[in-house]
Amino acid sequence: PERKVGWAKVRILIDELSNRPDCDLGVSIDTDAFVRSSESIGRWAAAYGLTDQSEKQILFGKELHDEFGGTVVNGGFFVVKNTAVGRRILEDWWRVPLDHPSHAHLLREDPQGLNKCWDQVVHPRWATSVAVGSPTLFSAPLSAVVRHNWFKDRKFVQEMTEVIAARLQHQFGCIICSEWIPWERLGVDASEIAARA
């Protein structure tokens, strides 16, 4: 059956993880979110118990607000272990509107349908396998690690550009150095840039 496009991330992760046994983790991040931290995703996962020794299988950011009642997670960012159980949790999430007639309308009608299926059906079933990080870290407009732009404003793009530039400067020491920017592919004479620096 047809679904809202947001459901695709769940199906894609199930399929990709099933076909990539060498991959330890799967990550989903909405197009209106970005990673602000330079730490590895594996480090975040381990900090929240997504290790070989733990029953934790999936990490979400807690929803900042609860306007719908019973809201647990924000589905705009999550990390899942590539295990049979991790993939099963995703498959259960995918199947909620098919297996629960009370949730069938959430395939298409509700922009929060994906999150509601998680919060109302999947989370209670798999709660011991779920790690929920603070919204101060994940999936809110001012989160420190994964920032989520609910407001779709231009400030978000400017901030993301600044974060990327700061990372590049930290890694390479210079933002406009010809050593790492492919100036020739951009049709720019690198000697002019160097002369101005």
Number of C-alpha atoms within 10 A of each C-alpha: 5 7 14 14 10 17 17 12 18 17 16 12 20 21 13 13 22 15 10 12 11 9 13 14 21 19 14 16 17 15 10 16 21 20 20 18 14 8 10 8 15 14 12 15 21 13 12 19 19 24 16 12 7 11 15 23 27 28 24 24 25 21 21 17 13 10 8 8 9 10 17 21 27 25 23 26 23 23 22 27 22 23 17 11 17 22 23 13 23 19 17 18 22 22 14 22 21 16 11 12 10 10 17 16 14 21 22 18 11 12 13 14 20 25 23 24 22 24 21 15 17 20 19 12 13 16 13 11 18 21 24 18 19 17 24 17 17 30 34 25 17 14 18 16 19 24 25 25 22 13 10 11 10 10 11 19 14 10 12 17 12 12 16 13 14 15 16 15 14 11 10 13 11 14 16 16 16 15 11 11 12 12 16 10 8 9 8 11 12 17 11 9 13 11 7 6 8
